[in-house]
Amino acid sequence: MSSNTNFLLAIENLTVSFDGFKAIEDLNFYMDESELRVIIGPNGAGKTTLLDMICGKTRASEGSIKFRGKELTRMREHRIVWEGVGRKFQTPSIYDELSVFDNLEASYPRGRSVFGALAFKRDDEVLRRIHEVANEIQLQTRLDDLAGLLSHGQKQWLEIGMLLIQEPELLMLDEPVAGMSVSEREETAQLLRKIAKGRSVIVIEHDMEFVASLGGKVTVLHQGKILAEGDMQALKQDQRVIDVYLGH
């Protein structure tokens, strides 16, 4: 399959080596607009490395990552963010000592330049966007509370909100439900399905019940390559996937 401008994200022949070890090897991965995709696989399969490469944290040894037809492999991290790629890491990086409102406001893209930041004032558009996102992440009644007082799950939602306020077209989340209660996991699945109606979302996850509840297409990585792709029901029957991952 060759590069196709119809894909939001087209990754082709992607390889990265660390001291001769190929963490990602000759990988081809394609994603559509408004698609929710889950990446699963055993530890060391290359899942986090793949996200690191998409967001520019790790440089490719060879291959191509095109987002809306633009090559990302030579772009710096902040440029990739400007292009519309947002990333959430495993541990929430929120400002505990600030209110939920202030956390969201601090993430608002202020004209994306020094001058934009200097000229920034809390106008109606900013307020509207903060309330809209707070509503989406179910924290509208907690805007005045310190972020440090939120539950673990709510902190994860706040961090998702801090990304959403930047209006990324691709949102990447690394194990978003780790450590969450059952009810928080269910609410997070609802939230991610809702978010994916207007943008694309990549989720790395180990919780198979959560993966099944998200629906959509699942990509199985193994030793830096794609082992299988499909819906969760089909993958549960796939002997290769059972052998390397689901059977353990």
SULCORNOR-V933881 format. One record per backbone hydrogen bond with DSSP energy under -0.5 kcal/mol. CO is the residue of the C=O (numbers start at 1). NH is the residue of the N-H. E is the energy in kcal/mol with one decimal. If there is no record, write none. Layout:
BEGIN
co->[CO;CO]
nh->[NH;NH]
e->[E;E]
END
This chain:
BEGIN
co->[4;8;9;10;10;11;12;14;15;15;16;16;17;18;20;21;21;24;27;29;31;31;32;35;35;36;37;38;38;39;40;42;45;46;47;48;49;50;51;52;52;53;62;64;65;65;66;66;67;70;72;76;77;78;79;80;80;81;84;84;84;86;88;92;94;95;96;98;99;100;101;102;103;104;104;105;108;109;110;113;114;115;116;117;121;123;124;125;126;127;128;129;130;131;132;133;134;134;135;139;140;142;142;143;145;146;147;151;152;153;154;155;156;157;158;159;160;161;163;163;164;169;170;171;172;173;173;175;177;181;182;183;184;185;186;187;188;189;190;191;192;194;195;195;200;201;202;203;203;204;206;207;208;209;210;211;211;217;218;219;219;220;220;222;224;225;225;228;230;231;232;233;234;235;237;238;239;240;241;241;242;245]
nh->[7;68;31;12;66;29;64;27;61;62;23;24;19;21;22;18;23;16;14;11;8;9;35;37;201;217;203;40;219;205;221;45;224;50;51;52;53;54;55;57;58;56;15;12;67;72;10;68;70;67;75;80;81;82;83;84;85;84;86;169;170;172;174;94;96;98;148;147;103;104;105;106;107;107;108;108;110;111;113;117;118;119;120;120;123;127;128;129;130;131;132;133;134;135;136;137;139;140;138;142;143;100;145;101;100;149;150;155;156;157;158;159;160;161;162;163;164;165;166;168;167;200;86;202;88;175;204;178;180;185;186;187;188;189;190;191;192;193;194;195;196;197;198;199;171;37;173;39;205;175;208;211;212;213;214;214;215;38;230;40;221;227;228;225;25;222;227;220;218;235;236;237;237;238;239;242;243;244;245;246;247;248]
e->[-1.8;-2.8;-2.5;-0.5;-2.8;-2.3;-2.7;-2.5;-2.6;-1.9;-1.5;-1.4;-0.6;-2.1;-0.6;-3.0;-1.1;-2.4;-2.3;-3.1;-1.7;-1.7;-0.8;-0.6;-2.8;-0.6;-2.7;-0.5;-3.0;-1.5;-2.9;-1.6;-2.4;-2.1;-1.6;-2.7;-2.0;-2.1;-2.3;-2.0;-1.6;-0.7;-2.6;-2.5;-0.5;-3.3;-2.8;-0.5;-2.0;-2.7;-1.8;-1.9;-1.8;-2.0;-1.9;-0.6;-1.5;-1.4;-0.6;-2.1;-2.2;-2.6;-1.7;-0.6;-1.0;-1.7;-2.3;-3.0;-2.3;-2.1;-2.8;-2.7;-0.8;-0.6;-0.5;-1.2;-0.9;-2.1;-1.0;-2.3;-2.2;-2.5;-0.5;-0.6;-2.1;-2.3;-2.9;-2.3;-2.6;-2.4;-2.2;-2.6;-2.7;-2.0;-1.9;-2.4;-3.1;-0.8;-1.1;-1.9;-0.6;-0.6;-1.5;-2.6;-2.2;-1.7;-1.7;-2.2;-1.8;-2.1;-2.6;-2.2;-2.1;-2.6;-2.3;-1.2;-2.7;-2.3;-1.5;-0.6;-2.3;-2.6;-3.2;-2.8;-3.3;-0.7;-2.7;-1.2;-2.2;-2.3;-2.1;-2.3;-2.3;-2.2;-2.0;-2.4;-2.8;-2.2;-2.1;-2.7;-2.1;-1.4;-1.6;-0.8;-2.7;-3.1;-3.0;-3.1;-0.5;-2.5;-1.0;-2.2;-2.5;-2.0;-1.3;-0.5;-1.0;-2.0;-2.0;-2.6;-0.6;-3.1;-1.1;-1.4;-2.6;-2.8;-0.6;-3.2;-3.2;-2.2;-2.0;-0.6;-0.9;-0.9;-0.6;-2.3;-2.7;-2.2;-2.1;-1.9;-2.4;-1.6]
END
